[in-house]
């Protein structure tokens, strides 16, 4: 059997210049499909992200009998309001967000379902949603705390639940189940986590009250479909932003980017490091602020980070590690243990791959520290079937001395379709090679 493993061939030396957009926000795209599926009426969605993870959520909605007209890869019309029993297990492939959101929805349905995914997804912890859903009366069982998840019909009741950690996926699963529960649902959160769910549910008419540490959902208001354009993903933009910061003579502008304050931790930290970044807010989409980001090559300095900002940039740590190596002085990160249960153990994997390029990184149980600046050398590295690892190593290669090759890079399409083409448009030398093994 032939297995195709795309690789990126990376040549350093060229600045990034010009203006571009990035694909639609992955978190919002997952929610656009599932929330529109259970909302009454017709939703017209533009700017949707046609990537590996989101396409898995799209297929799950189709398997639940939701009428969807796919106008183009990024545009669709969804007629929601009623779900139907699927013919088999719902396969979320690698989508951790997809399976956790859907678990909350399926807990309130009058038919059974099974939620499953790849071997990678089956290694990701699910007790964090199973436990509160069971407290609500959900009949949901995992395999030792992991997928596949078996969900059977039950009568849900609202609960008061204090999350042990700030997690958008956990609170989203609880809120979605709360839409089908008797009584109000109250969630206490120990710190800020992504609030796309709250913003979108409010835009769709849910009776939702949000305070800094408490979210309250009152039942009885059915969701109503809304039309919107998915803004560009700040997590995808982060790769281009860091590249422009660390590659000499770079100057880029990114338009239509989500500026949700629960997601802009990477911008705050880079600004603290001395990055030349300008942000201009231009409007709102589905409750999320949207704007333009301009970045110029910068002399970064080390920074110490932990606490709330870690949650606000949790997906950006692989590329942040590349930025930290280019910064002068010590960079120290703590409270980032969640990185060990993502698609990979991202602390361990990034340390391993960057070490191949000559980096010296001190890994800790919940973070890392480095002393910079460190000049990287071109090398052959691996993406580990993790889109954020793959794309981060490309940026590392662009800032290195000598050519690099990032093997197992097809996974970049999980969140940033056309990543190499976008870099090429800005002047970088990145070539995709199709290799059979």
CORNORCOR-V121751 format. One record per backbone hydrogen bond with DSSP energy under -1.0 kcal/mol. CO is the residue of the C=O (numbers start at 1). NH is the residue of the N-H. Records with the same first field share a line. If there is no record, write none. Layout:
# CORNORCOR-V121751
CO: NH + NH
This chain:
# CORNORCOR-V121751
3: 437
6: 409
7: 433
8: 406
9: 431
10: 404
16: 251
18: 253
20: 255
23: 233
25: 29
26: 30
27: 31
28: 32
29: 33
30: 34
31: 35
32: 36
33: 37
34: 38
37: 81
40: 225
41: 80
43: 78
44: 228
45: 76
46: 230
49: 51
51: 55
52: 56
53: 57
54: 58
55: 59
56: 60
57: 61
58: 62
59: 63
60: 64
61: 66
62: 65
64: 84
67: 79
69: 77
72: 75
74: 48
75: 71 + 72
76: 45
77: 69
78: 43
90: 116
92: 95
93: 118
94: 96
95: 99
96: 100
97: 101
98: 102
99: 103
100: 104
101: 105
102: 106
103: 107
105: 108
106: 109
113: 151
114: 90
115: 149
116: 92
118: 122
120: 123
121: 124
126: 129 + 130
127: 131
129: 133
130: 134
131: 135
132: 136
133: 138
134: 137
136: 157
138: 140
139: 152
141: 150
142: 144
145: 126
146: 143
149: 115
150: 141
151: 113
156: 182
159: 186
161: 188
167: 171
168: 172
169: 173
170: 174
171: 175
172: 176
173: 177
174: 178
175: 179
177: 180
178: 181
182: 158
185: 217
186: 161
187: 215
188: 163
195: 199
196: 200
197: 201
198: 202
199: 203
200: 204
201: 206
202: 205
204: 224
206: 208
207: 218
209: 216
213: 189
214: 211
215: 187
216: 209
217: 185
223: 40
228: 46
231: 25
232: 258
233: 237
234: 238
236: 239
237: 241
238: 242
239: 243
240: 244
241: 245
242: 246
243: 247
245: 298
247: 250
250: 297
251: 18
252: 295
253: 20
254: 293
256: 232
257: 291
260: 263
264: 268
265: 269
266: 270
267: 271
268: 272
269: 273
270: 275
271: 274
273: 301
275: 277
276: 296
278: 294
280: 292
283: 290
285: 288
288: 285
289: 259
290: 282 + 283
291: 257
292: 280
293: 254
294: 278
295: 252
300: 328
303: 332
305: 334
307: 310
308: 312
310: 313
312: 265
313: 316
316: 320
317: 321
319: 323
320: 324
321: 325
325: 374
328: 302
329: 372
331: 370
332: 305
336: 339
337: 340
338: 341
339: 346
344: 342 + 346
345: 349
346: 350
347: 351
348: 352
349: 353
350: 354
351: 355
354: 357 + 359
355: 358
357: 377
362: 369
364: 367
366: 336
367: 364
368: 333
369: 362
370: 331
372: 329
376: 401
379: 405
381: 407
383: 386
386: 390
387: 391
388: 392
389: 393
390: 394
391: 395
392: 396
393: 397
394: 398
395: 399
397: 400
401: 378
404: 10
405: 381
406: 8
407: 383
409: 412
410: 413
411: 414
412: 415 + 416
413: 52
416: 419
418: 422
419: 423
420: 424
421: 425
422: 426
423: 428
424: 427
426: 17
428: 430
429: 11
431: 9
433: 7
435: 5
